[in-house]
Amino acid sequence: MGGFAQTVTGRIAAAELGRTLMHEHILCDLRAPGERIPPSPEPITMENRFEVDYFQNRVAENMFLDDDAAADLDLKHYAAAGGGTIVELTIGGMAPQPERLAALSRATGVNIVLGAGWYTQAYLPPELGAMDEDALQTEIEAQVLHGAWGTQIRCGIIGEIGCSWPITPTERRILSAAAKAQRATGAALTIHPGRHEDAPAEIADIVMAAGGDPERTIIGHMDRTVFDRDRLLALLARGFVLEWDFFGIETSQYWMAGVDLDLPTDYMRLDLIRTLIDRGYLGQIALSHDICTRTRLLANGGHGYGHLIAHVAPLARRRGFSASELDQLLVKTPARLLSFLS
Ligand SMILES: [Zn+2]
């Protein structure tokens, strides 16, 4: 906690980050690259809001966060709920907007930490396939050390590095480059695993083989990826940080076509996390909402960025989490992960 964090408006002491969401999107385009022009003509209304939200990715417009006023409103609510920092993992392939994020941070007082690197294969610019691992590593390091996406704004974390299932050769090269860039820069690394229970362990192997630091590596989306306690414990025993980042999603069905699984509710997430804390892994768990659709924003009737602090934290207290455990989950672990030591 003694180091500094790198936000879109500059360096601050990691101890000043406050309550932190480790995996969100504020301005983001998750529409498939082929669907981006023209935008979907279907607006979100009171009448269709549930339907659009229930099948999050069926209406392309829902996957395009591009409204500064809606973001401003949501970030101000987050700050009012006691939130300090949001980690914005919109990276290459999802249309990152560093300058607009810096303006939103200044207007709302919420610190924003931007991710480096690239998302999954379907979103990759074709030229990336021709870059070798060294070139990818050099580019990721430059995003952390000098500035990202054509700006002087530096990234403060690497990821969410995108992995499909099965992982593609380009994704594997990017992941390996990202793990090497993690070692070189001291940044934390955060990863979007493929949708398969074996994906996180394979990713862990690739990160370790590249010399990555498991204690500074977060594997996200546990909510929809791993349902077997032994697999979770094996990843934790290797030192990795596991992230439950679907808080606020309370529907049981998963909207990804061809994937049939039971999504947990917030209480189910908390109960599972409780059992891992009781095994001694409090310091290796990260929490967030992964907001990446319009219907999850306050402006469109969603739960907004304040949900974890305003609603989930009281649920956790009722389920036996202490105030100091919540402080570890929401403040101390994020500060450790986002801290650069030099
Ligand atoms: Zn995400």
Residues whose N, C-alpha, C, O or C-beta is under 5 A from the ligand:
A	BS01	ZN	L89 D290
